[in-house]
Amino acid sequence: MINALAADAVVLLHLAFIAFVIGGAALLWRWPRLVVLHVPAVLWGAYAEFAGMICPLTPLENRLRALAGDGGYRGGFVEHYLLPLIYPEALTREVQLVLGLFVVAVNVALYAAWLITRRRLHG
């Protein structure tokens, strides 16, 4: 029971991290100091997608599920949980590259807007 709950907590942490990577720059208007956490998170998220690697949280979740008596899964978190919602096929290298480019594009746009706003306010 504890291991199953811990595995579910890892999934929630993973989802929160992905959301932070994609849109965390939007929080900078309210909390500018988050930049010191967000930039490394974006770099990690983009690197993981471009390198085609599996996040370390995925094996942790699978291990906890196995300890709970549940079956783990093959592949990565995005492939197992998110892509079935977005794409009917399995995660491909091309999809990973598109996801990485999406992360970079969203964050470049948000950071540009944030920096322009800061410059105007503190200019």
C-alpha positions as CSV (number, residue, x, y, z in Angstrom):
1,M,0.0,0.0,0.0
2,I,2.7,2.5,1.0
3,N,4.8,1.6,-2.1
4,A,1.7,2.1,-4.4
5,L,1.0,5.5,-2.8
6,A,4.7,6.5,-3.1
7,A,4.6,5.5,-6.8
8,D,1.5,7.6,-7.3
9,A,3.3,10.5,-5.6
10,V,6.2,10.1,-8.0
11,V,3.8,10.4,-10.9
12,L,2.3,13.6,-9.4
13,L,5.8,15.0,-8.8
14,H,6.7,14.1,-12.4
15,L,3.6,15.8,-13.8
16,A,4.3,18.9,-11.6
17,F,7.9,19.0,-12.9
18,I,6.8,18.8,-16.5
19,A,4.3,21.6,-16.0
20,F,7.0,23.7,-14.3
21,V,9.4,23.1,-17.2
22,I,6.8,24.0,-19.8
23,G,5.1,27.0,-18.2
24,G,7.1,27.9,-15.1
25,A,8.4,31.0,-16.7
26,A,4.9,32.4,-16.4
27,L,5.4,32.5,-12.6
28,L,8.4,34.8,-12.9
29,W,6.2,37.9,-13.1
30,R,5.0,37.1,-9.5
31,W,8.1,35.4,-8.2
32,P,11.2,36.5,-10.2
33,R,13.6,34.5,-7.9
34,L,12.2,31.3,-9.3
35,V,14.4,31.9,-12.3
36,V,17.2,30.1,-10.4
37,L,15.1,26.9,-10.2
38,H,13.4,27.3,-13.6
39,V,16.4,27.7,-15.8
40,P,18.0,24.4,-14.7
41,A,14.7,22.6,-14.9
42,V,14.2,23.8,-18.5
43,L,17.7,22.9,-19.4
44,W,17.2,19.4,-17.9
45,G,13.8,18.9,-19.6
46,A,15.0,20.0,-23.0
47,Y,18.2,17.9,-22.7
48,A,16.3,14.8,-21.7
49,E,14.0,15.1,-24.8
50,F,16.8,15.9,-27.2
51,A,19.0,13.2,-25.8
52,G,16.2,10.7,-25.9
53,M,16.7,9.7,-22.3
54,I,14.3,8.5,-19.7
55,C,13.9,10.7,-16.6
56,P,15.2,9.1,-13.4
57,L,11.8,9.4,-11.9
58,T,10.5,6.7,-14.2
59,P,12.7,3.8,-12.9
60,L,11.9,5.0,-9.4
61,E,8.1,4.8,-10.0
62,N,8.5,1.4,-11.7
63,R,10.5,0.1,-8.7
64,L,7.9,1.3,-6.2
65,R,5.1,-0.3,-8.3
66,A,7.0,-3.6,-8.4
67,L,7.5,-3.4,-4.6
68,A,3.7,-2.9,-4.3
69,G,3.1,-6.0,-6.4
70,D,2.0,-4.0,-9.5
71,G,3.5,-4.3,-12.9
72,G,5.9,-1.6,-14.1
73,Y,6.1,-0.4,-17.6
74,R,8.7,-0.1,-20.3
75,G,9.7,3.2,-21.9
76,G,9.5,6.6,-20.3
77,F,6.9,8.6,-18.3
78,V,5.9,10.7,-21.3
79,E,5.4,7.6,-23.5
80,H,3.4,5.8,-20.8
81,Y,1.2,8.5,-19.4
82,L,1.1,11.5,-21.7
83,L,1.5,10.3,-25.2
84,P,-1.5,7.9,-25.1
85,L,-3.5,11.0,-24.4
86,I,-2.0,13.0,-27.2
87,Y,-0.8,10.5,-29.8
88,P,-2.1,7.0,-30.5
89,E,1.4,5.7,-31.5
90,A,4.4,5.0,-29.3
91,L,6.9,7.7,-28.6
92,T,9.3,8.1,-31.5
93,R,12.6,10.0,-31.7
94,E,10.9,12.6,-33.9
95,V,8.1,13.2,-31.3
96,Q,10.8,13.6,-28.6
97,L,12.6,16.2,-30.7
98,V,9.3,18.1,-31.3
99,L,8.6,18.0,-27.6
100,G,12.0,19.4,-26.9
101,L,11.6,22.1,-29.4
102,F,8.2,22.9,-27.9
103,V,9.7,23.3,-24.4
104,V,12.4,25.6,-25.8
105,A,10.0,27.7,-27.9
106,V,7.5,28.2,-25.1
107,N,10.2,29.2,-22.7
108,V,12.0,31.5,-25.1
109,A,8.7,33.3,-25.7
110,L,7.9,33.6,-21.9
111,Y,11.4,34.7,-21.0
112,A,11.5,37.3,-23.8
113,A,8.1,38.7,-22.6
114,W,9.3,38.7,-18.9
115,L,12.6,40.4,-19.7
116,I,10.8,43.1,-21.8
117,T,8.3,43.7,-19.0
118,R,11.1,43.9,-16.4
119,R,13.0,46.4,-18.6
120,R,10.0,48.6,-19.0
121,L,9.2,48.6,-15.3
122,H,12.8,49.0,-14.1
123,G,14.2,50.6,-17.2
